[in-house]
Amino acid sequence: MAPRNPCKSSSAKIIPFPQRPSRVEQHKILRVSPEYEGLCLLYAHHVLSRDKLYAVKILGWARLANGKDVALLPWLNGVARCIDLLDPASGQSQGYYDPAKERRFSEVPPHHLAALDAMVNYPLPADGGFIQEFPDFIGSHAALLGENKEFELQPVISWRLQQNGDLEGMVANIKLATHFPILIGDACLFAVQNAPTFRYFFQYHIANQIKAGGPVATRALSQLLQS
């Protein structure tokens, strides 16, 4: 048998395994169908009660990069997908609820699925700008720390979906406003999550309790914002 030539290189090629998309890439938001009928997400929060479920208004329904369709809602200092709410100690998704019909359900409504199916085929803006902008229908408010460490609540006018999948709450800089009421797309709007003074999002009923000046809610919020 002829000896193997140690100097001869092998013709075999090493083909790397394809990398699996990361969780962040899989959960990237591609499009959003806004919720305008008052549907809610049900969630458990064992710190508050082990016997109750809580309802919170849904902002919209999103198509993710992995093909899944999920509910979105402002949650603490960002926008949460319902599949992110896994911890019963701080918030665990338990399906959906239609308060008008007093009905629980577990699937994304078909008209939102149809809207998402259509929207994912739209071309992306060639200039790299945001994909879509839609009004806030649920009374979202952003809490910011103002001067002297005092908090202020600003209504969220609209939401912008960027090409990286970020969903940004747009609030108004009143000093720059020239038209009232302030509408979606106004030049005075800015992405509140990018503001160094931004702390949390609150929904309509909580924001109204705070605005009413309830001492317990106000004191708790002040401690939360300054922590």
Order of alpha helices (4+ residues) and beta strands (2+ residues): alpha-beta-beta-beta-beta-beta-beta-beta-beta-beta-alpha-beta-beta-beta-beta-beta-beta-beta-alpha-alpha
